[in-house]
Amino acid sequence: MEVDLIFKIAAVGILVAVLNILLQRSGRDDQALMTTIVALVVVLMIVVQKISELFELIKRLFDL
C-alpha cells in the first residue's frame, strides 16, 4: 500500500474538519454538511480507483 494514499486521505480529512468547524461557527450548517459530503465522495472515488487497480493486478496475476 502506498503511504502517499494515506497522506492524501488524511489531508482531505484535516481540511474538511477545519472547514466544517469554520462554517458551523459562522452559522452555515448546510454548507458545512455539503462540504463533508463532497469530501466523502472524493475520498470514496480515490479508494474505488485503488480497489479497481487491485482487481486488475489480481486478474493479471492469475491470468483471468
C-alpha positions in Angstrom: 0.0 0.0 0.0 1.2 3.4 -0.8 1.9 5.8 2.1 1.1 8.6 -0.3 -2.6 7.5 -0.4 -2.9 7.6 3.3 -1.5 11.1 3.4 -3.9 12.3 0.7 -6.9 10.9 2.6 -5.6 12.4 5.9 -5.1 15.8 4.2 -8.6 15.8 2.9 -9.9 14.8 6.4 -8.0 17.6 8.1 -9.0 20.2 5.6 -12.7 19.2 5.8 -12.6 19.2 9.6 -11.2 22.8 9.7 -13.7 24.0 7.0 -16.6 22.2 8.9 -15.7 24.0 12.1 -15.4 27.4 10.5 -18.6 27.0 8.6 -20.6 25.8 11.6 -19.3 28.6 13.8 -20.4 31.2 11.2 -23.9 29.7 11.1 -23.7 28.0 7.8 -24.6 24.4 8.8 -25.9 23.5 5.4 -22.7 24.4 3.7 -20.7 22.5 6.3 -22.7 19.4 5.7 -22.3 19.7 1.9 -18.6 20.1 2.3 -18.4 16.9 4.4 -20.5 15.0 1.8 -18.3 16.2 -1.1 -15.2 15.3 0.7 -16.6 11.8 1.4 -17.4 11.4 -2.3 -13.9 12.4 -3.2 -12.2 10.0 -0.8 -14.6 7.2 -1.9 -13.6 7.9 -5.6 -9.9 7.6 -4.7 -10.5 4.4 -2.8 -12.6 2.9 -5.6 -9.8 3.6 -8.1 -7.3 1.9 -5.9 -9.6 -1.1 -5.5 -10.0 -1.3 -9.2 -6.2 -1.3 -9.7 -6.0 -4.1 -7.1 -8.6 -6.2 -9.1 -6.7 -5.6 -12.3 -3.5 -6.7 -10.7 -5.1 -9.9 -9.4 -6.6 -10.6 -12.8 -3.1 -10.2 -14.4 -1.5 -12.3 -11.7 -3.8 -15.3 -12.1 -4.3 -14.8 -15.9 -8.0 -14.5 -15.6 
